[in-house]
Amino acid sequence: MADSVPGLALLGSGVFASSQYIPKLGELVDLISLKVIWSRSEDAAKKALQLVKSYAPNAEAKWGQEGLDSVLQDKAIHAVAVVLPAQYQLEIVLRALEAGKHVIQEKPVGSCVADVRKAWSAYQALASNNSKLPIWAVAENYRFEPALIQAGKFVKELGQIMGVQVLIEAPMNSSSPYFTSAWRRDPSFQGGFMLDGGVHFIAGLRMIMGCEVASVSASVSHVDQSLPPPDNLSALIQLWNGTAGVVNICYSATTRKMFWRVVGSLGTVEAERTVQNGQHGYKTTYQPAKGETQEVFGPFAGVYEELKVFAKDVAKCVFQGLSGEEADKRSSVLEAMRDVAVIEAMINSSDNKGTPKVVEIALT
């Protein structure tokens, strides 16, 4: 089976790579073959390797610069999954793309819009050297969550949209495995937890609404001194279709809630993170002005679905000659950049006393 499916190297062995990517790749062995786990340190790479022995007994651990060079030169490796600190990902992503590897990287796509645009220009320049560009995908699992996708479908039935609310209470404390994350606390990574997690909530908003955020006016604050600033954000938003809304994100909260609500002339749609029958996921509720309320619950499936789609797209490129630019648009760099752009505009607005800021939506 391994010879008939693309080969993959996992670059990264941290919390998310170990808890999400490694188990999900084990469920996708019919679509992609894990060949290597690479990490910056030997100990981390070897520790992560032990987690894949049940489904990838021949996988290898590699580490450091020499190990990375080996991965990028290996013709049996068609793709890489980059799950590294956000401020360091783009450099490695570009190296992999230049080596002809198909790439899926974790969100956020970059620390700021300017960095993403610079990397995008370098990626596009590869077209002059290659007849077909490799895939550059960005993993944003909210765009693959079934219940959130259904919310977007229900919103199309609401008639004229009067408003949208996004309420996020996401306690970030010592009980979270990400609390001590050094890279999210690095001052060079503007926005800290707010940018890293905030792109999820904006991705959900944009997908549910089926519309881009045009401008924002925001205020941020720093309440919990054990967290990097900012840990709270409140924003007024204006969408391209004229709809106004509010976004509140609080990492210093003591309770948990993740909630999107859209009010229209023909009803209301709500999507909320919840637990049902012991399964964590999202529940979407459609309350039409006339007719019966509909509820849809979907267990968490975004990471699995995005990796499955990526694996299938890589196979099409490797075995059928598909161009990377034809890959699933939900994982496109443009989509990921627009999530970053909204959070960046909100922080910039707050830095300027709430002055409205236009959201950058173009890659060039």
C-alpha positions in Angstrom: 0.0 0.0 0.0 2.8 2.4 0.9 4.2 2.3 -2.6 0.9 3.1 -4.2 0.2 6.3 -2.1 2.2 9.5 -1.7 4.9 9.6 0.9 4.7 12.3 3.7 7.1 13.7 6.2 5.7 15.3 9.4 7.8 18.3 10.3 7.1 19.0 14.0 6.6 16.9 17.1 4.9 19.3 19.5 1.5 19.1 21.3 -0.7 19.6 18.3 1.4 17.4 16.0 1.4 14.6 18.5 -2.2 14.8 19.7 -3.9 15.5 16.3 -1.7 14.9 13.3 -0.1 11.6 14.4 -3.5 9.9 15.3 -5.2 11.3 12.2 -2.5 10.1 9.8 -2.9 6.7 11.3 -6.5 6.8 10.0 -5.4 7.8 6.5 -2.9 5.0 5.7 -4.9 4.1 2.6 -4.3 7.6 1.3 -0.8 8.7 2.4 2.2 7.0 3.9 4.1 8.5 6.8 7.8 8.2 6.0 9.6 10.5 8.4 9.0 12.5 11.6 11.4 15.5 11.8 12.0 17.7 14.7 14.6 20.3 15.7 15.9 18.0 18.5 16.8 14.3 18.3 15.0 13.5 21.6 11.7 15.0 20.3 11.9 13.3 17.0 12.5 9.9 18.5 9.8 10.3 21.1 7.2 11.2 18.4 8.4 8.3 16.3 7.2 5.8 19.0 3.7 7.1 18.5 3.5 6.0 14.9 5.0 2.5 15.1 1.5 0.8 15.1 0.7 2.1 11.6 4.1 3.3 10.2 6.6 0.7 11.4 9.2 1.7 8.8 9.0 5.4 9.5 12.3 7.2 10.5 13.1 9.9 12.9 15.3 12.8 11.7 16.3 16.0 13.3 18.2 19.2 12.9 19.4 20.9 9.7 21.0 17.7 8.3 17.8 15.8 8.9 15.7 18.5 7.2 18.0 18.6 4.2 17.7 14.8 3.9 13.9 15.0 4.0 13.8 17.7 1.3 16.1 15.7 -1.0 14.2 12.4 -0.5 12.3 11.6 -3.7 10.1 9.1 -1.8 8.7 12.0 0.1 6.1 13.8 -2.0 4.7 16.0 0.7 5.4 17.6 4.1 3.1 18.6 6.9 4.7 21.6 8.7 3.5 21.9 12.3 6.0 24.3 13.8 5.9 27.6 15.6 4.1 30.1 13.4 7.0 32.6 13.2 9.3 30.0 11.8 7.0 28.1 9.5 7.2 30.2 6.3 10.9 29.8 5.9 10.6 26.0 6.0 7.5 26.0 3.9 9.3 27.9 1.2 12.3 25.6 1.3 10.0 22.6 0.9 8.1 24.2 -2.0 11.3 25.0 -3.7 12.3 21.4 -3.3 9.1 20.4 -5.1 7.3 19.1 -2.1 3.6 19.6 -1.6 3.0 21.4 1.7 0.3 21.6 4.3 1.2 23.9 7.1 -0.6 24.7 10.3 -2.4 28.0 10.7 -1.8 30.9 11.1 -0.2 31.1 7.7 2.1 33.8 9.0 2.8 36.3 11.7 1.4 39.2 9.6 0.0 39.9 6.2 3.2 41.4 4.9 5.1 38.2 5.6 2.5 36.1 3.8 2.6 38.3 0.8 6.3 38.1 0.6 6.2 34.3 0.8 3.4 34.2 -1.8 5.5 36.2 -4.3 8.4 33.7 -3.8 6.0 30.8 -4.3 4.6 32.3 -7.5 8.1 32.8 -8.8 8.6 29.0 -8.8 6.3 28.8 -11.7 9.0 30.1 -14.0 11.1 27.0 -13.0 8.4 24.4 -12.9 5.6 23.7 -15.3 3.3 23.0 -12.3 3.4 24.5 -8.9 3.3 22.2 -5.9 0.4 22.4 -3.4 0.7 25.0 -0.7 -2.2 24.3 1.7 -2.9 25.9 5.1 -4.6 23.7 7.7 -7.6 25.6 9.1 -9.8 22.8 10.5 -12.8 25.1 11.2 -13.5 25.2 7.4 -13.9 21.5 7.4 -16.2 21.0 10.4 -19.5 19.6 9.2 -21.7 21.5 11.6 -20.1 24.8 10.8 -20.4 24.1 7.1 -24.1 23.3 7.7 -24.5 26.7 9.5 -23.3 28.4 6.3 -26.0 26.6 4.3 -28.7 27.6 6.8 -27.6 31.2 6.7 -28.5 31.3 3.0 -32.1 30.7 4.0 -32.3 33.7 6.4 -33.3 36.4 3.9 -31.9 39.8 4.7 -29.2 39.6 7.4 -29.6 42.1 10.2 -26.6 41.1 12.3 -24.0 38.6 13.4 -22.4 37.9 16.8 -19.3 36.0 17.6 -18.7 35.2 21.3 -15.6 33.3 22.3 -14.6 32.6 25.9 -11.6 30.3 25.8 -9.8 30.1 29.1 -6.0 29.9 28.6 -4.6 28.7 31.9 -2.3 26.1 33.4 -4.8 23.4 32.6 -4.2 23.9 28.9 -1.2 22.1 27.2 -0.6 25.2 25.2 -0.4 27.6 28.2 3.4 27.3 28.5 4.0 27.5 24.8 7.1 29.7 24.3 6.5 30.7 20.7 3.1 32.1 21.4 4.7 34.3 24.1 7.5 35.5 21.9 7.1 39.3 21.4 8.1 38.8 17.7 4.8 37.0 17.2 2.4 39.9 17.4 -1.0 39.0 18.9 0.2 35.9 20.8 -2.8 33.6 21.7 -5.2 36.1 20.2 -3.7 35.7 16.7 -3.0 32.0 16.9 -6.5 31.1 18.1 -8.3 34.1 16.7 -7.9 33.0 13.1 -10.0 29.9 13.9 -13.0 32.1 15.1 -12.6 34.4 12.1 -12.5 31.4 9.7 -15.7 30.2 11.3 -17.3 33.7 10.9 -16.3 34.1 7.3 -17.4 30.6 6.3 -20.8 30.8 8.1 -21.5 34.3 6.6 -20.2 33.5 3.1 -18.9 37.0 3.0 -15.6 38.9 3.7 -15.0 41.3 6.6 -14.6 44.8 5.0 -13.6 46.9 8.1 -13.2 46.7 11.8 -13.1 49.0 14.8 -11.7 47.3 17.9 -10.4 47.5 21.4 -8.0 45.0 23.1 -6.9 44.7 26.7 -4.5 42.8 28.8 -6.1 41.4 32.0 -4.3 38.2 32.9 -0.7 39.0 33.4 0.2 35.3 33.0 -0.7 35.6 29.4 1.0 37.7 26.7 -1.0 40.7 25.5 -3.7 41.0 24.3 -5.9 38.4 26.0 -9.2 40.2 25.4 -10.7 41.7 22.2 -13.9 43.4 21.3 -14.7 44.6 17.8 -17.4 46.0 15.6 -17.2 44.6 12.1 -18.7 45.5 8.8 -19.1 42.9 6.1 -18.9 43.4 2.4 -22.7 42.8 2.1 -23.3 45.7 4.5 -24.1 43.5 7.6 -22.7 44.8 10.9 -21.7 42.6 13.7 -19.7 42.2 16.9 -16.8 39.9 17.8 -15.7 39.3 21.4 -12.8 37.0 22.2 -11.6 36.5 25.8 -8.7 34.3 26.8 -8.8 35.4 30.4 -12.3 34.0 30.9 -13.1 31.4 33.6 -15.9 29.8 31.5 -15.8 28.3 28.0 -18.1 29.3 25.2 -17.7 29.4 21.4 -20.7 30.8 19.7 -21.7 32.3 16.4 -25.3 33.7 15.9 -26.7 35.2 12.7 -30.1 37.0 12.7 -32.0 37.4 9.5 -35.5 38.5 8.3 -36.5 34.9 7.9 -35.0 33.3 11.0 -31.9 32.8 13.1 -28.9 30.5 12.9 -26.7 29.6 15.8 -23.5 27.4 15.9 -22.0 26.5 19.2 -19.2 24.3 20.5 -20.7 21.6 22.8 -20.7 18.0 24.0 -23.3 15.5 23.0 -23.4 11.9 24.1 -19.8 12.2 25.3 -18.6 13.6 22.0 -17.1 17.1 21.6 -18.2 19.0 18.6 -20.5 21.7 17.2 -24.2 22.0 17.3 -25.9 24.2 14.7 -29.5 25.3 15.2 -31.7 26.8 12.5 -34.8 28.6 13.8 -36.9 29.7 10.8 -39.6 32.3 11.2 -42.1 29.7 9.9 -41.6 26.0 10.3 -39.8 23.7 12.7 -36.5 24.3 14.3 -33.7 22.1 12.9 -30.6 21.0 14.9 -27.4 19.4 13.5 -24.6 18.1 15.7 -21.2 17.2 14.3 -18.4 15.7 16.3 -15.0 17.3 15.8 -13.8 16.1 12.3 -12.0 19.1 10.9 -8.4 17.9 11.2 -9.2 14.5 9.8 -11.1 16.0 6.9 -8.5 18.6 5.9 -5.7 16.0 6.0 -7.9 13.6 3.9 -8.5 16.2 1.3 -4.8 17.2 1.2 -3.8 13.5 0.8 -6.2 13.1 -2.1 -5.0 16.3 -3.8 -1.4 15.2 -3.4 -2.2 11.9 -5.0 -3.8 13.7 -7.9 -0.7 15.8 -8.4 1.7 12.8 -8.1 -0.2 10.3 -10.1 -2.5 12.3 -12.4 -0.6 15.5 -13.1 -2.9 17.9 -11.2 -1.4 21.4 -10.6 -1.1 22.5 -6.9 -3.1 25.6 -7.8 -6.1 23.3 -8.4 -6.2 21.9 -4.9 -9.1 22.4 -2.5 -9.6 26.2 -2.0 -10.7 25.9 1.6 -7.0 25.3 2.5 -5.7 28.0 0.2 -3.2 30.6 1.3 -5.7 33.3 0.3 -8.3 32.0 2.8 -5.7 31.7 5.5 -4.3 35.2 4.9 -7.7 36.7 5.1 -8.2 35.2 8.6 -4.8 36.7 9.7 -5.8 40.1 8.1 -8.9 40.4 10.2 -7.1 39.9 13.5 -4.3 42.1 12.4 -6.7 44.9 11.5 -8.4 44.6 14.8 -5.2 44.9 16.8 -4.1 47.8 14.6 -7.4 49.5 15.2 -7.0 49.2 18.9 -3.5 50.6 18.7 -5.1 53.6 17.0 -7.8 54.1 19.7 -10.5 52.2 17.8 -10.0 53.9 14.5 -11.8 51.9 11.8 -9.4 49.8 9.7 -9.9 48.3 6.3 -9.2 44.6 6.1 -6.5 43.6 3.6 -7.9 40.8 1.4 -5.5 40.6 -1.6 -2.4 38.5 -1.7 -0.6 40.9 -4.0 
